[in-house]
Amino acid sequence: GENVEQHPSTLSVQEGDSAVIKCTYSDSASNYFPWYKQELGKGPQLIIDIRSNVGEKKDQRIAVTLNKTAKHFSLHITETQPEDSAVYFCAASFRGGSQGNLIFGKGTKLSVKP
Amino acid sequence: NAGVTQTPKFRVLKTGQSMTLLCAQDMNHEYMYWYRQDPGMGLRLIHYSVGEGTTAKGEVPDGYNVSRLKKQNFLLGLESAAPSQTSVYFCASSLGLAGGPWTDTQYFGPGTRLTVL
C-alpha cells in the first residue's frame, strides 16, 4: 500500500541551531502535504502545509520544501527554541483505496537543548 | 470556539466490554475522522465521514463502528474491546473542500487514552 517514510526518528539540536526533517511518499498523485506538531499529552496541531503546485513555503522560522520529481518534502526550523521540542509528523494525501485520505509518517521527536 | 472536543479523556476497559467515544466540533465542518495512535506507528485512520449520515472505512476499521447522526458529532464504538485496541484515539475534522478529504486541513482533538485489560 501507499506509505510515507519519515527521517530521522529522533533529532537533538542546540538552541539556535536549525533542524531538518525529511519525508518521502510513494503515491505520485499526492498533492497535499501537511506538517503537524504534537506536544506531550496533546493532539497534533497543524504548523504548515504545502500543495503540489508550490515548491516552497515559509512561515516565520518554519519552511517546507517539496520536490515532486523525487517525491520528497522537508520541514526546516531555523533558530530553534526549547518550545520547539515536540514530535513532528509529516503526511501526504492519498486518493481512494481503503487507506483513507492522509497517510502519516511515524514521527520525529525533536529535542532542543538550551 | 472550543474546536474539536473528545469525551472521555481516559478510560480503562476489561476485555469484552463495550464503549463509545464521543467527538464534537463547533466549526461547522463537513468531514470528520477517527484515528488511533500507537507508539512508533504514527496516526492510522480508522473511519471517516464526509457528511451527516455518511461513514467510510479507513486503514484499520476492524473491531470499530461509527455513526454520524448529527453534523457536529462523530461517535466511535467498540462492541467487544480487545487488548489490541489499547491506544490513544484522536478525532479530527475538516472544512470540506471540493477536492475531497484528502486535500483538506484537519484539526485534531486532545485525544482519548484507552486501556483494555
Interface residues (C-beta under 8 A of the other chain):
Chain A: Q6 N31 Y32 P34 Y36 G41 K42 G43 P44 Q45 L46 D49 R51 F89 A91 S93 F94 R95 S98 Q99 G100 N101 L102 F104 G105 K106 G107
Chain B: V4 Y33 G40 M41 G42 L43 R44 L45 Y48 A56 K57 G58 E59 P61 F90 A92 G100 P101 W102 T103 D104 T105 Q106 Y107 F108 G109 P110 G111
